[in-house]
Amino acid sequence: MFANYLIGLREGLEASLIVCILIAYLVKTERRDALRAIWTGVAIAVGVSLAFGAILQWGTTTLTFEAQEFLGGTLSIIAVGLVTWMVFWMRRTARYLKAELHGRLDRALVMGTGALVVTAFLAVGREGLETALFIWSAVQATGDGVRPLGGALLGLATAVVLGWLFYRGALRINLARFFTWTGAMLVIVAAGVLAYGFHDLQEARFLPGLNTKAFDISETIPPESWYGTLLKGTVNFQPDPTVLQVVVWLLYVIPTLTLFLLPPRRKAVPAPST
């Protein structure tokens, strides 16, 4: 549940900040007449994201077991790729996000209402589709559709409240530090989803090695125990992973986390000419 709460909080806060920046800019420039177009784009983005999640959840029930596992494994790998790109993108561009959105909004205002709707839809819809895909992948990995979904909804609700408080000026947080810590935790979560995605591909008979276990500590950490459930729900821990799962987990988490936590490079300032 915590992992999905983190996903909902992180993705939801990004979307909330984007909406707050767009609305604040329109209010500041006395273009309140364009607010309806922004909210229309946001509503469409939310609707598309919910529909996408519903298709993922119920659209695969008629497939064979092997087909479901193959689809689940493939989408899990895609979801991890998108989330990895997202955390690095936010780390790199967070400080310039406001200026970038203002530039897009200025161009949309010139083009008309339709362009405003599209701008809001694209800005929020990307976050929504990523969230739906990653949460669905995490739910498949845990095998429990109730608590993970509840955690994600709670995270999204928290993000909406935080976004409103930011807009009202009642809350100030070091966003760079927030996105760094949550990004690092999401990398750990993504590693578990990636490993389980490869396990799905093994169960689909697409990849070999399903019966080649790296270790089995089920007696030490029983999956049905409270701590086994906690580890499963937070980092997708599996007490009896295959060798391929362990290799994939290590090959992803070590370089990705190292690169993510490295301090960003500063542009060299040329020395004044003499």
C-alpha positions in Angstrom: 0.0 0.0 0.0 2.8 2.4 0.9 4.4 2.0 -2.6 1.2 2.9 -4.3 0.6 5.8 -1.9 4.0 7.0 -2.9 3.2 6.7 -6.6 -0.1 8.5 -6.2 1.5 11.2 -4.1 4.5 11.8 -6.4 2.6 11.7 -9.7 -0.4 13.5 -8.3 1.7 16.3 -6.9 3.4 16.8 -10.2 0.0 17.1 -11.9 -1.3 19.4 -9.1 1.7 21.7 -9.4 1.3 21.9 -13.1 -2.4 22.9 -12.7 -1.5 25.4 -10.0 1.1 27.1 -12.2 -1.3 27.3 -15.1 -4.2 28.7 -13.0 -1.9 31.2 -11.1 -0.5 32.5 -14.4 -4.0 33.1 -15.9 -5.2 34.8 -12.7 -2.1 37.0 -12.6 -2.4 38.0 -16.2 -6.2 38.7 -15.7 -7.3 36.0 -18.1 -9.8 34.3 -15.8 -12.0 33.7 -18.8 -9.6 31.0 -19.9 -9.9 29.0 -16.7 -12.8 27.0 -17.9 -10.7 25.7 -20.8 -7.9 24.7 -18.4 -10.4 22.8 -16.2 -11.9 21.2 -19.3 -8.5 19.8 -20.3 -7.9 18.6 -16.8 -11.2 16.8 -16.7 -10.6 15.1 -20.0 -7.2 14.0 -18.9 -8.6 12.5 -15.7 -11.3 10.7 -17.6 -8.9 9.3 -20.2 -6.6 8.1 -17.4 -9.4 6.4 -15.6 -10.6 4.7 -18.8 -7.1 3.6 -19.5 -6.8 2.0 -16.1 -10.2 0.3 -16.5 -9.2 -1.2 -19.8 -6.0 -2.5 -18.3 -7.8 -4.0 -15.4 -10.8 -5.6 -17.1 -9.8 -5.7 -20.7 -7.4 -8.6 -20.2 -9.7 -11.0 -18.4 -10.7 -12.9 -21.5 -7.1 -13.7 -22.4 -5.4 -17.0 -21.7 -3.1 -17.3 -18.7 0.0 -17.2 -20.8 -1.3 -14.1 -22.7 -2.2 -12.3 -19.5 1.3 -13.0 -18.1 3.0 -11.9 -21.3 0.9 -8.7 -21.4 1.4 -8.0 -17.7 5.2 -8.5 -18.0 5.5 -6.3 -21.1 3.4 -3.5 -19.6 5.4 -3.7 -16.3 8.6 -3.2 -18.2 7.1 -0.3 -20.2 5.8 1.3 -16.9 9.2 1.1 -15.3 10.8 2.7 -18.3 8.3 5.6 -18.2 8.7 6.1 -14.4 12.5 6.0 -14.7 12.3 8.7 -17.4 9.9 10.7 -15.3 12.0 10.8 -12.2 15.1 11.9 -14.1 13.2 14.4 -16.1 11.7 16.0 -13.0 15.1 16.1 -11.3 16.6 17.9 -14.4 13.8 20.3 -15.3 12.0 21.1 -12.0 13.6 24.5 -11.6 12.6 25.5 -15.2 9.1 23.9 -15.2 7.3 27.2 -14.3 8.9 29.1 -17.2 8.3 26.3 -19.6 4.6 26.1 -18.8 4.2 29.8 -19.0 5.7 29.8 -22.5 3.3 27.0 -23.6 0.4 28.9 -22.1 1.2 32.1 -23.8 1.3 30.3 -27.2 -2.0 28.6 -26.4 -3.7 31.8 -25.4 -2.8 33.2 -28.8 -4.2 30.2 -30.6 -7.6 30.1 -28.8 -9.7 28.0 -26.4 -9.0 24.7 -28.1 -5.3 25.1 -27.7 -5.8 25.8 -24.0 -7.8 22.6 -23.6 -5.1 20.6 -25.4 -2.3 22.2 -23.3 -3.9 21.3 -20.0 -4.8 17.8 -21.3 -1.3 17.1 -22.4 0.3 18.5 -19.2 -1.9 16.5 -16.9 -2.7 13.5 -19.1 0.9 12.4 -19.3 1.0 12.1 -15.6 -2.3 10.4 -15.4 -1.5 7.7 -18.0 1.9 7.0 -16.3 0.2 6.7 -13.0 -2.5 4.4 -14.2 0.0 2.1 -15.9 2.5 2.0 -13.1 -0.2 1.4 -10.4 -1.8 -1.4 -12.5 1.7 -3.0 -12.8 2.2 -2.7 -9.1 -1.2 -4.2 -8.4 -0.4 -7.2 -10.6 2.9 -7.6 -8.8 1.3 -7.7 -5.3 -1.7 -9.7 -6.4 -4.0 -7.5 -4.2 -6.2 -5.0 -6.0 -7.9 -3.4 -2.9 -5.1 -2.1 -0.7 -2.8 -0.9 -3.5 -5.6 0.9 -5.2 -6.7 2.5 -1.9 -3.1 3.6 -1.2 -2.9 5.2 -4.7 -6.2 7.0 -4.2 -5.0 8.3 -0.8 -1.8 9.5 -2.3 -3.7 11.3 -5.1 -6.0 12.9 -2.5 -3.0 14.0 -0.5 -1.4 15.5 -3.6 -4.6 17.5 -4.4 -4.6 18.9 -0.9 -0.9 19.8 -1.0 -1.4 21.4 -4.5 -4.2 23.6 -3.1 -2.2 24.6 -0.1 0.7 25.5 -2.5 -1.6 27.6 -4.6 -3.0 29.4 -1.5 0.5 30.1 -0.3 -0.2 28.2 3.0 2.5 25.6 2.5 6.2 25.7 1.4 8.3 22.7 0.9 11.7 22.2 -0.6 10.4 20.6 -3.8 13.9 19.7 -5.1 14.6 17.7 -2.0 11.1 16.2 -2.0 11.4 15.0 -5.6 14.9 13.7 -5.0 13.9 11.5 -2.0 10.6 10.3 -3.5 12.4 9.6 -6.8 15.0 7.5 -5.1 12.2 5.5 -3.3 10.4 5.1 -6.6 13.5 3.6 -8.2 13.4 0.9 -5.5 9.7 0.3 -6.1 10.3 0.2 -9.9 13.0 -2.3 -9.5 10.6 -4.7 -7.8 8.0 -4.1 -10.5 10.6 -4.7 -13.2 11.7 -8.0 -11.6 8.2 -9.2 -11.3 7.5 -8.2 -14.9 10.3 -10.5 -15.9 8.8 -13.2 -13.7 5.5 -12.8 -15.6 7.4 -13.3 -18.9 8.9 -16.5 -17.4 5.4 -17.7 -16.4 4.2 -16.9 -19.9 7.0 -19.3 -21.1 8.5 -16.4 -23.1 11.7 -16.4 -21.0 13.4 -19.5 -19.5 14.5 -20.2 -15.9 11.1 -20.2 -14.1 12.2 -23.1 -11.9 15.7 -21.8 -11.3 15.4 -20.1 -7.9 18.2 -17.8 -6.7 17.2 -18.5 -3.1 14.2 -19.4 -1.0 13.7 -17.8 2.4 10.0 -18.4 2.7 10.4 -20.1 6.1 12.3 -17.1 7.4 10.0 -14.5 5.8 6.6 -16.2 5.2 4.7 -14.3 2.5 1.5 -14.5 4.7 3.2 -12.9 7.7 2.7 -9.2 8.5 6.3 -8.4 7.7 6.2 -10.5 4.6 3.1 -8.6 3.5 4.7 -5.3 4.4 7.8 -6.0 2.3 5.6 -7.2 -0.6 3.4 -4.1 -0.5 6.3 -1.7 -0.2 9.1 -3.0 -2.4 7.5 -6.0 -4.1 9.8 -8.3 -2.2 9.5 -12.0 -3.1 11.1 -14.6 -0.8 11.7 -17.1 -3.6 12.8 -15.1 -6.7 14.3 -16.7 -9.8 17.9 -16.1 -10.8 16.7 -13.9 -13.6 14.7 -11.7 -11.3 17.6 -11.1 -9.0 19.9 -10.3 -11.9 17.4 -7.9 -13.4 16.8 -6.2 -10.1 20.5 -5.6 -9.5 21.2 -4.5 -13.0 18.5 -1.9 -12.8 18.7 -0.6 -9.3 22.4 -0.2 -8.8 23.2 2.0 -11.9 19.9 3.8 -11.9 20.0 4.8 -8.2 23.7 5.7 -8.5 23.1 8.0 -11.5 20.0 9.5 -9.9 21.7 10.4 -6.6 24.8 11.9 -8.3 24.8 15.7 -7.9 23.8 17.5 -11.2 26.6 18.9 -13.2 27.0 22.6 -13.1 27.7 24.4 -16.3 31.2 25.8 -16.3 31.4 29.6 -16.3 34.0 30.9 -18.7 36.8 32.9 -17.2 36.7 36.6 -18.0 39.1 37.6 -20.7 42.1 39.7 -19.8 
